[in-house]
Amino acid sequence: MEMKMAENYWYANLKKEVEESIRNIPDFPKEGIQFKDITPLFKNVSTFEKLMSYYSTSLAKKGINKIVCVDARGFIFGSVLASKMGIPFVIARKEGKLPAKTISHTYSLEYGEATLEIHMDDIKSTDNVLIVDDLLATGGTIDAVVNLVQKLGGTVHGCWFLIELSFLEGRSKIVKNVSNYDVKFYSLLDY
């Protein structure tokens, strides 16, 4: 019981430290939006290290053998997690940015469409994948990555985000399209 209380206390302090490292930018990129700027977190070496160590340790027990990082801020978190966990990471990039043969998925945005790609040889049927990005909003980008991983035969264990905007209900979009219906979500902050 005492160990669980100590862990909860430590987690609450980590959450507070990370939250204090995030800058709120009103009316960016357009009026009415409160942008959560994560870049100050990267200057806070101690807090960033605690964050990555916490998640790499807790996720190491989940049977994940590959991390897919989403272009572009997901690369930062995903590559560090993969390195700390000793597993490979794959990058999901915007269309036309990967040099070898790719598989792609086009999805709708608020104002138009976007396409993400993964190298065809990056995901195997034996892969239990964690998808990593900095933010979960409406779920469109992550849903596209889920689609790509599953088309290549991988299993989506879960999705990791630093921040989740739960009022936009992005999780529900992802859950509808994950073939194993038991996808896990890991997010530190919720706005």
C-alpha positions as CSV (number, residue, x, y, z in Angstrom):
1,M,0.0,0.0,0.0
2,E,2.8,2.4,0.9
3,M,4.6,1.6,-2.3
4,K,1.5,2.4,-4.4
5,M,1.0,5.7,-2.5
6,A,4.7,6.6,-3.1
7,E,4.3,5.8,-6.8
8,N,1.1,7.9,-7.1
9,Y,2.9,10.8,-5.3
10,W,5.8,10.5,-7.7
11,Y,3.5,10.4,-10.7
12,A,1.5,13.4,-9.5
13,N,4.8,15.4,-9.1
14,L,6.0,14.3,-12.6
15,K,2.7,15.4,-14.1
16,K,2.9,18.8,-12.3
17,E,6.5,19.3,-13.5
18,V,5.6,18.5,-17.1
19,E,2.5,20.7,-17.0
20,E,4.6,23.6,-15.6
21,S,7.0,23.2,-18.5
22,I,4.2,23.7,-21.1
23,R,3.5,27.2,-22.4
24,N,0.0,28.3,-23.3
25,I,-0.2,30.5,-26.4
26,P,-3.6,32.1,-26.8
27,D,-5.1,32.6,-30.3
28,F,-2.5,30.4,-32.1
29,P,-2.6,29.4,-34.9
30,K,-6.0,31.1,-35.1
31,E,-8.3,33.1,-32.8
32,G,-10.0,31.1,-30.1
33,I,-7.4,28.3,-29.9
34,Q,-5.3,27.9,-26.8
35,F,-2.1,26.3,-28.2
36,K,-0.1,24.1,-25.8
37,D,3.6,24.7,-26.7
38,I,5.6,21.7,-25.6
39,T,9.0,23.2,-26.7
40,P,9.9,24.5,-23.2
41,L,9.8,20.9,-21.9
42,F,12.8,20.0,-24.0
43,K,14.9,22.7,-22.3
44,N,14.0,21.2,-18.9
45,V,16.4,18.2,-19.1
46,S,15.6,16.8,-15.7
47,T,11.8,16.8,-16.2
48,F,12.1,15.4,-19.8
49,E,14.4,12.6,-18.5
50,K,12.0,11.7,-15.7
51,L,9.1,11.6,-18.1
52,M,10.9,9.3,-20.6
53,S,12.3,7.1,-17.9
54,Y,8.9,6.7,-16.2
55,Y,7.2,5.7,-19.4
56,S,10.0,3.5,-20.8
57,T,10.0,1.5,-17.5
58,S,6.2,1.1,-17.3
59,L,5.8,0.3,-21.0
60,A,8.7,-2.2,-21.0
61,K,6.4,-4.7,-19.3
62,K,3.7,-4.5,-22.0
63,G,5.1,-6.8,-24.7
64,I,5.7,-3.9,-27.1
65,N,8.4,-4.7,-29.6
66,K,8.2,-1.7,-31.9
67,I,7.3,2.0,-31.7
68,V,5.8,4.0,-34.6
69,C,6.5,7.7,-34.3
70,V,4.2,10.3,-36.0
71,D,5.7,13.1,-38.0
72,A,7.1,15.4,-36.5
73,R,6.9,15.9,-32.7
74,G,6.2,12.2,-32.2
75,F,9.7,11.5,-33.5
76,I,11.1,13.2,-30.4
77,F,9.2,11.2,-27.8
78,G,9.0,8.0,-29.8
79,S,12.7,7.8,-30.6
80,V,13.7,8.4,-27.0
81,L,11.2,5.8,-25.7
82,A,12.4,3.2,-28.2
83,S,16.0,3.8,-27.3
84,K,15.4,3.5,-23.6
85,M,13.3,0.4,-24.2
86,G,15.9,-1.1,-26.5
87,I,13.4,-1.6,-29.4
88,P,13.2,-0.3,-32.9
89,F,11.2,2.7,-34.0
90,V,9.4,3.4,-37.3
91,I,8.6,6.8,-38.6
92,A,5.2,7.7,-40.1
93,R,5.8,10.6,-42.4
94,K,3.9,13.0,-44.6
95,E,3.5,11.9,-48.2
96,G,6.7,11.9,-50.4
97,K,9.2,12.1,-47.5
98,L,10.3,8.4,-47.3
99,P,12.7,7.0,-49.9
100,A,11.8,3.3,-50.2
101,K,8.6,1.6,-51.1
102,T,5.7,2.8,-48.9
103,I,2.2,2.2,-48.0
104,S,0.0,5.2,-47.5
105,H,-3.3,6.3,-46.0
106,T,-5.1,9.6,-46.8
107,Y,-7.4,11.1,-44.1
108,S,-9.6,14.2,-43.7
109,L,-8.4,17.3,-41.8
110,E,-10.5,20.2,-40.7
111,Y,-9.6,22.0,-44.0
112,G,-8.7,19.4,-46.5
113,E,-6.8,16.1,-46.6
114,A,-3.4,14.7,-45.6
115,T,-1.5,11.5,-46.3
116,L,0.8,9.6,-44.1
117,E,3.2,6.9,-45.2
118,I,5.3,4.1,-43.7
119,H,7.9,1.9,-45.4
120,M,6.3,-1.4,-46.4
121,D,9.1,-3.4,-44.7
122,D,8.9,-1.6,-41.3
123,I,6.0,-3.5,-39.8
124,K,5.7,-7.3,-39.6
125,S,2.9,-9.6,-38.4
126,T,4.9,-10.3,-35.2
127,D,5.0,-6.6,-34.2
128,N,3.1,-5.4,-31.2
129,V,3.2,-1.7,-31.8
130,L,2.9,1.4,-29.6
131,I,2.0,4.5,-31.7
132,V,3.6,7.7,-30.3
133,D,2.7,11.4,-30.9
134,D,2.8,14.5,-28.8
135,L,-1.0,15.3,-28.9
136,L,-4.3,13.5,-29.4
137,A,-7.0,15.8,-30.7
138,T,-9.7,14.6,-33.1
139,G,-7.8,11.3,-33.7
140,G,-7.5,11.6,-37.5
141,T,-3.7,11.3,-37.7
142,I,-3.5,8.5,-35.2
143,D,-6.3,6.6,-36.9
144,A,-4.3,6.9,-40.2
145,V,-1.3,5.3,-38.5
146,V,-3.4,2.6,-36.9
147,N,-4.7,1.8,-40.4
148,L,-1.2,1.6,-41.8
149,V,0.1,-0.7,-39.0
150,Q,-2.9,-3.0,-39.4
151,K,-2.6,-3.1,-43.2
152,L,1.0,-4.3,-42.8
153,G,-0.1,-7.0,-40.4
154,G,1.0,-5.5,-37.1
155,T,-1.0,-5.4,-33.9
156,V,-1.7,-2.0,-32.2
157,H,-1.0,-2.4,-28.5
158,G,-1.7,1.2,-27.7
159,C,-1.1,4.9,-28.3
160,W,1.0,7.2,-26.2
161,F,0.6,11.0,-26.1
162,L,2.0,13.7,-23.9
163,I,-1.3,15.6,-24.1
164,E,-4.8,14.6,-24.9
165,L,-7.7,16.9,-25.7
166,S,-10.4,14.5,-24.5
167,F,-13.2,16.9,-25.2
168,L,-12.5,16.3,-28.9
169,E,-13.1,12.6,-28.4
170,G,-10.2,11.4,-30.5
171,R,-10.0,8.0,-28.6
172,S,-13.5,7.0,-29.9
173,K,-12.4,7.4,-33.5
174,I,-9.3,5.3,-32.9
175,V,-11.1,2.5,-31.0
176,K,-13.6,2.1,-33.8
177,N,-10.9,1.2,-36.2
178,V,-8.5,-0.9,-34.2
179,S,-8.9,-4.6,-35.0
180,N,-8.1,-5.9,-31.6
181,Y,-10.6,-3.6,-29.7
182,D,-8.3,-3.6,-26.7
183,V,-6.1,-0.7,-27.6
184,K,-4.5,1.0,-24.6
185,F,-4.1,4.8,-24.2
186,Y,-1.3,6.4,-22.3
187,S,-1.4,10.2,-21.9
188,L,0.0,12.3,-19.1
189,L,-2.0,15.5,-19.5
190,D,-5.6,16.2,-20.4
191,Y,-7.0,19.5,-21.4
